[in-house]
Amino acid sequence: METVQKSIRIPRQTAEAIEKIVQESGRDFSSITKDLLEESIKMRRCPGIVFTEGVKGKRAKIAGTGIEVWEVIATLKSVDGDFKRLENAYHWLTNQQLRSALGYYHAFRAEIENLIDRNRQWRPEKLLAQHPFLNVGLS
């Protein structure tokens, strides 16, 4: 992705909060600030979506749940795009929460498709090879 250099003034309290994240993460100020700005723009575009740190980086989730957007979209695909069946599968979520996930998918399709594809690649053999401790006591 092409980048541009800009100079901005931010309140000291904001800079200090970013510095704390920098210290905790070991990443640099610019990359943390860039990520925070991108998340903010995505959340503004898609109300009801938040970002949490996952094993492989930040993930878009439905606010107030632990459910990632890619999971909802993978489920929707598995029910052939039938929104009623999606509602039944996630009966505890509101219509608006599901629509927030759909909206995020439509706005950031490539990101979600990539996560769905990565999840499809998991197989028991791959999981056991990557995490051999799971094999202990299985024989």
Backbone as JSON, one array per atom type, in Angstrom:
{
  "sequence": "METVQKSIRIPRQTAEAIEKIVQESGRDFSSITKDLLEESIKMRRCPGIVFTEGVKGKRAKIAGTGIEVWEVIATLKSVDGDFKRLENAYHWLTNQQLRSALGYYHAFRAEIENLIDRNRQWRPEKLLAQHPFLNVGLS",
  "N": [[0.84, -1.17, 0.0], [0.57, 2.15, -0.87], [2.06, 4.86, 0.81], [1.79, 8.05, 2.46], [3.47, 10.84, 3.8], [2.56, 12.66, 6.61], [2.21, 15.4, 8.83], [0.96, 15.71, 12.04], [-0.77, 17.29, 14.75], [-1.29, 16.19, 17.98], [-3.13, 15.76, 21.03], [-1.28, 15.79, 24.11], [-2.0, 13.81, 25.95], [-3.13, 11.86, 24.29], [-0.9, 11.13, 22.76], [0.66, 10.04, 24.8], [-0.9, 7.86, 25.52], [-0.71, 6.35, 23.18], [2.04, 5.88, 23.22], [2.19, 4.14, 25.41], [0.99, 1.86, 24.35], [2.87, 1.34, 22.4], [5.11, 0.65, 23.97], [4.12, -1.69, 25.2], [3.69, -3.34, 23.04], [5.99, -3.41, 21.53], [6.24, -2.4, 19.05], [6.64, 0.29, 16.6], [5.93, 3.84, 16.99], [4.73, 5.09, 14.74], [3.6, 2.92, 13.25], [1.75, 1.87, 15.07], [0.06, 4.1, 15.44], [-0.88, 4.41, 12.82], [-2.34, 1.99, 12.54], [-4.3, 2.39, 14.53], [-5.66, 4.61, 13.49], [-6.66, 3.52, 11.08], [-8.37, 1.53, 12.11], [-10.19, 3.15, 13.45], [-11.37, 4.55, 11.31], [-12.58, 2.4, 9.96], [-14.39, 1.53, 11.93], [-16.02, 3.76, 12.08], [-17.12, 3.75, 9.56], [-18.5, 1.37, 9.67], [-20.61, 0.96, 11.9], [-21.01, -0.74, 15.01], [-19.07, -2.59, 14.81], [-16.05, -3.72, 16.19], [-12.55, -3.85, 17.09], [-10.3, -6.36, 18.08], [-7.4, -7.71, 19.61], [-5.97, -10.51, 18.19], [-4.57, -13.83, 17.86], [-3.24, -13.72, 15.46], [-3.04, -10.97, 14.96], [-5.04, -7.93, 14.66], [-8.57, -8.27, 14.71], [-11.77, -7.99, 13.19], [-14.73, -7.72, 14.97], [-18.09, -8.39, 16.07], [-19.51, -5.91, 17.99], [-19.67, -6.21, 21.51], [-19.71, -8.94, 21.56], [-17.97, -12.06, 21.15], [-17.67, -12.76, 18.62], [-16.3, -13.08, 15.47], [-16.3, -11.21, 12.43], [-15.71, -12.67, 10.08], [-16.53, -15.23, 10.78], [-19.31, -15.09, 10.89], [-19.86, -14.5, 8.22], [-18.81, -16.76, 6.94], [-20.6, -18.63, 7.94], [-22.97, -17.64, 6.81], [-22.44, -18.13, 4.12], [-22.38, -20.91, 4.22], [-25.02, -21.51, 4.53], [-26.08, -20.96, 2.14], [-26.47, -18.2, 1.67], [-28.86, -17.54, 2.9], [-30.53, -15.39, 4.81], [-32.39, -15.68, 6.87], [-31.86, -18.22, 7.88], [-29.32, -17.7, 8.8], [-29.92, -15.92, 10.86], [-31.22, -17.73, 12.54], [-29.09, -19.42, 13.16], [-27.48, -17.75, 14.64], [-29.11, -16.97, 16.85], [-29.1, -15.5, 19.21], [-28.09, -13.06, 18.6], [-28.81, -9.72, 17.55], [-30.78, -8.47, 14.8], [-29.59, -6.17, 13.8], [-26.94, -6.47, 14.67], [-26.08, -8.63, 13.12], [-26.41, -7.5, 10.61], [-24.52, -5.49, 10.77], [-22.16, -6.99, 10.64], [-22.45, -8.0, 8.04], [-22.37, -5.61, 6.63], [-19.76, -4.78, 7.15], [-18.38, -6.8, 5.86], [-19.11, -6.29, 3.19], [-17.88, -3.84, 2.84], [-15.2, -4.43, 3.28], [-14.36, -6.72, 1.84], [-12.17, -8.31, 0.77], [-10.42, -8.61, 2.95], [-11.99, -10.15, 4.74], [-12.57, -12.42, 3.18], [-10.01, -13.45, 2.93], [-9.48, -14.25, 5.59], [-11.45, -16.24, 5.87], [-10.56, -18.08, 3.96], [-8.04, -18.74, 5.08], [-8.91, -20.01, 7.41], [-10.2, -22.25, 6.35], [-8.06, -23.79, 5.61], [-7.17, -25.14, 7.81], [-6.62, -28.27, 9.2], [-6.99, -31.36, 11.01], [-4.5, -32.75, 11.03], [-2.67, -30.73, 10.41], [-3.04, -29.01, 12.57], [-2.21, -30.65, 14.71], [0.45, -31.05, 13.96], [1.46, -28.48, 14.16], [0.97, -27.92, 16.81], [2.13, -29.94, 18.8], [1.74, -30.74, 21.45], [-0.91, -31.27, 21.74], [-1.21, -33.86, 20.97], [-0.44, -35.44, 23.05], [-1.04, -38.19, 25.06], [-2.98, -39.28, 23.41], [-2.56, -41.67, 22.15]],
  "CA": [[0.0, 0.0, 0.0], [1.32, 3.4, -0.95], [1.9, 5.71, 1.99], [2.18, 9.45, 2.38], [3.91, 11.36, 5.09], [1.82, 13.83, 7.08], [2.52, 15.81, 10.18], [-0.26, 16.12, 12.74], [-0.62, 17.63, 16.16], [-2.26, 15.46, 18.79], [-3.0, 16.1, 22.45], [-0.24, 15.06, 24.85], [-2.62, 12.61, 26.54], [-3.26, 10.88, 23.21], [0.46, 10.65, 22.46], [1.09, 9.19, 25.92], [-1.65, 6.6, 25.41], [-0.09, 5.59, 22.08], [3.36, 5.44, 23.7], [1.98, 2.96, 26.26], [0.76, 0.74, 23.44], [4.17, 1.09, 21.77], [5.93, -0.07, 24.94], [3.56, -3.02, 25.43], [3.71, -4.15, 21.82], [7.32, -3.47, 20.92], [6.19, -1.84, 17.7], [6.98, 1.71, 16.59], [4.85, 4.81, 17.16], [4.03, 5.31, 13.46], [2.76, 1.78, 12.85], [0.62, 1.8, 16.01], [-0.84, 5.2, 15.12], [-1.52, 4.06, 11.55], [-3.35, 0.96, 12.81], [-5.41, 2.99, 15.29], [-6.42, 5.45, 12.57], [-7.39, 2.64, 10.17], [-9.47, 0.92, 12.86], [-11.17, 4.21, 13.7], [-12.09, 4.79, 10.06], [-13.43, 1.23, 9.71], [-15.49, 1.53, 12.89], [-16.92, 4.84, 11.71], [-17.83, 3.29, 8.36], [-19.3, 0.17, 10.0], [-21.0, 0.98, 13.31], [-21.31, -2.06, 15.56], [-17.89, -3.44, 14.64], [-14.89, -3.31, 16.99], [-11.34, -4.63, 16.79], [-9.6, -6.92, 19.23], [-6.13, -8.36, 19.27], [-6.04, -11.96, 18.1], [-3.28, -14.51, 17.75], [-2.61, -13.26, 14.21], [-3.28, -9.55, 14.75], [-6.36, -7.37, 14.95], [-9.69, -8.9, 14.01], [-13.06, -7.31, 13.27], [-15.73, -8.5, 15.7], [-19.35, -7.73, 16.37], [-19.39, -5.29, 19.31], [-20.39, -6.85, 22.6], [-19.67, -10.39, 21.4], [-16.64, -12.55, 20.79], [-17.85, -13.33, 17.3], [-15.6, -12.36, 14.42], [-17.09, -11.0, 11.22], [-15.49, -13.76, 9.12], [-17.31, -16.4, 11.21], [-20.7, -14.85, 10.46], [-19.91, -14.59, 6.75], [-18.63, -18.18, 6.6], [-21.88, -19.28, 8.23], [-23.92, -17.21, 5.78], [-22.11, -18.87, 2.89], [-22.73, -22.32, 4.42], [-26.49, -21.64, 4.43], [-26.4, -20.46, 0.79], [-26.88, -16.81, 1.68], [-30.21, -17.41, 3.47], [-30.4, -14.56, 6.0], [-33.25, -16.24, 7.91], [-31.1, -19.32, 8.49], [-28.23, -17.06, 9.54], [-30.53, -15.44, 12.1], [-31.45, -18.9, 13.39], [-27.79, -19.92, 13.61], [-27.02, -16.79, 15.65], [-30.39, -16.5, 17.38], [-28.9, -14.59, 20.33], [-27.68, -11.76, 18.08], [-29.89, -8.92, 16.97], [-30.75, -8.27, 13.36], [-28.63, -5.11, 13.53], [-25.58, -7.0, 14.84], [-25.79, -9.41, 11.92], [-26.28, -6.57, 9.48], [-23.22, -4.82, 10.92], [-21.16, -7.92, 10.1], [-22.61, -8.01, 6.59], [-21.89, -4.32, 6.13], [-18.29, -4.79, 7.19], [-17.94, -7.69, 4.78], [-19.26, -5.62, 1.9], [-16.91, -2.75, 2.77], [-13.83, -4.94, 3.36], [-14.52, -8.1, 1.37], [-10.91, -9.04, 0.61], [-9.93, -8.94, 4.29], [-12.8, -11.24, 5.3], [-12.36, -13.61, 2.35], [-8.69, -13.96, 3.31], [-9.64, -14.95, 6.87], [-12.23, -17.45, 5.62], [-9.65, -19.01, 3.27], [-7.06, -19.23, 6.05], [-9.58, -20.94, 8.31], [-10.47, -23.48, 5.6], [-6.82, -24.55, 5.47], [-6.89, -25.91, 9.03], [-6.97, -29.68, 9.21], [-6.47, -31.96, 12.25], [-3.07, -33.07, 10.9], [-1.92, -29.47, 10.47], [-3.15, -28.54, 13.94], [-1.35, -31.49, 15.55], [1.84, -30.79, 13.58], [1.84, -27.16, 14.65], [0.83, -27.93, 18.27], [2.3, -31.35, 19.14], [1.28, -31.04, 22.81], [-2.29, -31.77, 21.65], [-1.11, -35.29, 20.73], [-0.07, -36.13, 24.28], [-2.07, -39.02, 25.68], [-4.0, -39.7, 22.45], [-2.31, -43.0, 21.62]],
  "C": [[0.89, 1.24, 0.0], [1.04, 4.24, 0.3], [2.3, 7.13, 1.66], [2.59, 9.9, 3.77], [3.13, 12.62, 5.4], [2.27, 14.15, 8.49], [1.22, 16.25, 10.84], [0.08, 16.49, 14.18], [-1.71, 16.89, 16.91], [-2.07, 15.86, 20.25], [-1.95, 15.22, 23.14], [-0.79, 13.76, 25.42], [-2.78, 11.5, 25.5], [-1.9, 10.29, 22.86], [0.96, 9.72, 23.56], [0.37, 7.84, 25.87], [-1.07, 5.73, 24.29], [1.27, 5.07, 22.51], [3.24, 4.21, 24.6], [1.78, 1.72, 25.41], [2.08, 0.34, 22.77], [5.04, 0.25, 22.71], [5.44, -1.5, 25.14], [3.74, -3.93, 24.22], [5.1, -4.35, 21.23], [7.34, -2.96, 19.49], [6.48, -0.35, 17.76], [5.73, 2.6, 16.62], [4.04, 4.98, 15.87], [3.12, 4.15, 13.1], [1.56, 1.62, 13.78], [-0.4, 2.88, 15.67], [-1.59, 4.93, 13.82], [-2.64, 3.04, 11.77], [-4.56, 1.53, 13.55], [-6.28, 3.86, 14.39], [-7.25, 4.59, 11.61], [-8.58, 1.99, 10.87], [-10.58, 1.94, 13.1], [-12.01, 4.49, 12.46], [-13.04, 3.63, 9.76], [-14.62, 1.2, 10.66], [-16.5, 2.64, 12.59], [-17.76, 4.45, 10.5], [-18.81, 2.17, 8.67], [-19.63, 0.16, 11.49], [-21.39, -0.43, 13.78], [-20.17, -3.04, 15.43], [-16.76, -2.85, 15.48], [-13.72, -4.21, 16.61], [-10.71, -5.1, 18.08], [-8.35, -7.63, 18.73], [-6.33, -9.87, 19.29], [-4.65, -12.54, 18.0], [-2.52, -13.99, 16.53], [-2.9, -11.8, 13.92], [-4.7, -9.15, 15.05], [-7.42, -8.06, 14.1], [-10.96, -8.09, 14.23], [-14.07, -8.24, 13.93], [-17.0, -7.68, 15.85], [-19.25, -7.2, 17.8], [-20.24, -6.03, 20.33], [-20.42, -8.37, 22.53], [-18.22, -10.8, 21.19], [-16.63, -13.07, 19.38], [-17.18, -12.45, 16.24], [-16.48, -12.29, 13.18], [-16.93, -12.17, 10.25], [-16.32, -14.99, 9.49], [-18.77, -16.28, 10.75], [-20.81, -15.02, 8.95], [-19.71, -16.03, 6.3], [-19.92, -18.95, 6.86], [-22.91, -18.92, 7.18], [-23.68, -17.96, 4.48], [-22.54, -20.34, 3.03], [-24.23, -22.57, 4.36], [-26.98, -21.01, 3.12], [-26.98, -19.05, 0.79], [-28.27, -16.55, 2.25], [-30.12, -16.67, 4.81], [-31.24, -15.1, 7.15], [-32.53, -17.38, 8.63], [-29.9, -18.78, 9.28], [-28.76, -16.55, 10.88], [-30.79, -16.6, 13.06], [-30.15, -19.44, 13.96], [-27.22, -19.04, 14.72], [-28.23, -16.14, 16.32], [-30.25, -15.51, 18.54], [-28.43, -13.2, 19.89], [-28.88, -11.02, 17.5], [-29.71, -8.85, 15.45], [-29.68, -7.24, 13.01], [-27.2, -5.6, 13.69], [-25.17, -7.81, 13.61], [-25.59, -8.51, 10.71], [-24.98, -5.76, 9.56], [-22.1, -5.69, 10.35], [-21.23, -7.96, 8.58], [-22.09, -6.72, 5.97], [-20.38, -4.26, 6.1], [-17.75, -5.66, 6.06], [-18.03, -7.0, 3.43], [-18.24, -4.48, 1.73], [-15.46, -3.26, 2.66], [-13.79, -6.42, 2.99], [-13.22, -8.88, 1.31], [-10.34, -9.48, 1.96], [-10.67, -10.15, 4.86], [-12.62, -12.52, 4.49], [-11.01, -14.26, 2.68], [-8.77, -14.76, 4.61], [-10.42, -16.25, 6.7], [-11.34, -18.5, 4.95], [-8.61, -19.58, 4.22], [-7.68, -20.24, 7.0], [-9.87, -22.27, 7.63], [-9.24, -24.38, 5.51], [-6.5, -25.39, 6.71], [-7.45, -27.31, 8.9], [-6.42, -30.26, 10.51], [-4.97, -32.25, 12.18], [-2.22, -31.81, 11.04], [-1.92, -28.92, 11.9], [-2.21, -29.32, 14.85], [0.13, -31.29, 15.23], [2.33, -29.47, 14.16], [1.81, -27.09, 16.18], [0.93, -29.35, 18.78], [1.82, -31.71, 20.55], [-0.16, -31.56, 22.81], [-2.33, -33.29, 21.44], [-0.89, -36.1, 22.01], [-1.26, -36.89, 24.83], [-3.14, -39.51, 24.73], [-3.76, -41.11, 21.95], [-2.66, -44.08, 22.6]]
}
